[in-house]
Amino acid sequence: MSNLNSVEKTSPSTRSIAIRRGRLEVAGKDITMHLFLFVVVVGLIAIANPLTDGVFFTSNNFTNLMRQMTTTGLLSLGMLFVVLTGGIDLSVGSVVAFSAIVAAGATVNYGLPVWMGFLLGIITGAFWGLVNGFLVAKFKLAPFVVTLASMTLIRGLTYVYSEIAINAGSVPGFTTLGSVVAFGIPISSMIMIAFFILGAVFLNRTPLGRSTIAIGGNSETVRLAGISVVKGIISAYVISGICSGIGGVLLASRLGNVQPSLGGSFELDAIAACVIGGANLAGGKGTVQGTAVGVLILAVLNNLLSLRNVDSFWQLVLKGIIIIAVVLLHSRSQKRK
């Protein structure tokens, strides 16, 4: 009898891990893609040091890696919120440039305090997010068309504001936020990590966050439940704008010399990180944790290729291949369910 009881007590745990239809499940949850992404990260890290003659694991390279992934990480987090609603935001790269140039211009050209210049940069990012969200939600316009138009508009206004670079590096305190390191981690990266934590809490623990995911799944059901679809969509784009504004400010602080051409193709990296992390571009599926892993994979890959002096065009080719492979794996995983 005691042996029978022992078997009964342990049987649930033995059934908690299973392989069904080629998918690894733990407690009924499919973790195949999570495992795949983990293997990819470990594999990249494992080959990184030998390929870079020991440079990869140096403290200087780690600091550079963290700084380089900060802006992409923030843009990817904001993009995730938009993608969850079934939308897309192609304007994030242009918003980065606009926010950066506004922050630098307000400090250099108008003599405002650094903190006020940074605040203006973030506010302008939120403003453009509000414009995008309003046009998509209120007028039911296609997100691709709206954000493509705003991408062009904002980039043009950036050049209207300043056709040449603004050197804000000489302003006391302007480069502090982007250059200071505490406990071996850049302050800018700590800000990014804090936003990822807040984003996870918002999506999983608040009604508005949960409705954001539900909108992408079935917006009509959300509307019939008495939840404002318009509010959810607008809030997603505003969050994307805020993340882009902060990303632009941190990038400006890191560089000091702010070019109006900043942020070119940043939107592609943000979308790629979301897709690699498991987000569905049709909406309704995606996690902050997965997006964080996607950002890490892209950052390590970019860093590794740069240390190997691989041509930038070949870097784009390799990233494209990885994205296609991940999308195919996601598609196969969905079909098996």
Secondary structure, 3 states (H helix, E strand, C coil): CHHHHHHHHHHHHHHCEEEECCEEEECCEECHHHHHHHHHHHHHHHHHHHHCCCCCCCHHHHHHHHHHHHHHHHHHHHHHHHHHCCCCCCCHHHHHHHHHHHHHHHHHCCCCCHHHHHHHHHHHHHHHHHHHHHHHHHCCCCHHHHHHHHHHHHHHHHHHHCCCCEECCCCCCCCHHHHCEECCEEHHHHHHHHHHHHHHHHHHHCHHHHHHHHHHHCHHHHHHCCCCHHHHHHHHHHHHHHHHHHHHHHHHHHHCEECCCCCCCHHHHHHHHHHHCCCCCCCCCCCHHHHHHHHHHHHHHHHHHHHCCCCHHHHHHHHHHHHHHHHHHHHHHHHCC
